[in-house]
């Protein structure tokens, strides 16, 4: 069993039905997308991160998982930055 599987099966929310967790996640995502404000998106991110930490996932492990999408964001921003500087 990998470490992510261990945390998935042993956290505080493991006994909650998966459909309930999916509905909560989809509602938060849709709310964040429809609001179109950075403050609301950041609030949703902080609340969901807090819930993950409350569930018993260690912060260090959660931080490592967040590095994966951050690498993609950084790699995607590099060409945009180069194109913006060349246009001046």
C-alpha positions in Angstrom: 0.0 0.0 0.0 1.4 3.4 -1.0 1.4 6.3 1.4 -1.4 8.1 -0.3 -3.6 5.0 -0.1 -2.8 4.7 3.6 -4.0 8.3 4.2 -7.0 7.7 2.0 -8.2 4.7 4.0 -7.2 6.0 7.5 -8.2 9.6 7.7 -11.1 11.1 9.7 -13.3 11.3 6.6 -12.8 7.8 5.4 -16.2 6.6 6.7 -18.1 9.4 4.9 -19.8 8.1 1.7 -17.8 9.0 -1.4 -20.8 10.6 -3.1 -21.2 13.1 -0.3 -17.5 14.1 -0.6 -17.9 14.4 -4.4 -21.0 16.6 -4.1 -19.2 18.9 -1.6 -16.2 19.1 -3.8 -18.2 19.9 -7.0 -20.3 22.5 -5.1 -17.1 24.2 -3.9 -15.6 24.1 -7.4 -18.7 25.4 -9.2 -19.1 28.2 -6.6 -15.4 29.2 -7.1 -15.7 29.2 -10.9 -19.0 31.1 -11.0 -17.9 33.7 -8.5 -14.9 34.8 -10.7 -13.3 36.6 -7.9 -9.8 35.7 -6.6 -10.8 36.2 -3.0 -13.5 33.6 -3.2 -11.2 31.2 -5.0 -8.5 31.7 -2.4 -11.1 31.2 0.4 -12.3 27.9 -1.1 -8.7 26.8 -1.5 -7.9 27.6 2.2 -11.1 25.9 3.4 -10.5 22.7 1.4 -6.9 22.7 2.6 -8.0 23.1 6.1 -10.4 20.2 5.8 -7.6 18.0 4.4 -5.4 18.9 7.3 -8.3 18.4 9.8 -8.9 14.9 8.3 -5.5 13.9 9.5 -3.3 14.3 6.4 0.1 15.6 7.5 0.9 19.1 6.3 4.3 18.1 4.9 2.7 15.3 2.7 -0.1 17.7 1.6 2.5 20.3 0.6 4.4 17.7 -1.5 1.2 16.9 -3.3 0.6 20.6 -4.0 4.0 20.8 -5.7 2.7 18.6 -8.6 0.2 21.2 -10.0 2.5 24.1 -9.1 5.2 22.6 -11.4 2.6 22.6 -14.3 1.5 26.1 -13.5 5.1 27.3 -13.5 5.9 25.5 -16.7 2.8 27.0 -18.3 3.6 30.6 -17.1 7.1 30.6 -18.5 6.1 30.7 -22.2 3.4 33.3 -21.5 6.0 35.5 -19.7 8.4 35.2 -22.6 5.7 36.1 -25.1 4.7 39.2 -23.1 8.2 40.5 -22.8 8.9 40.1 -26.5 5.8 42.1 -27.4 7.1 45.3 -25.8 
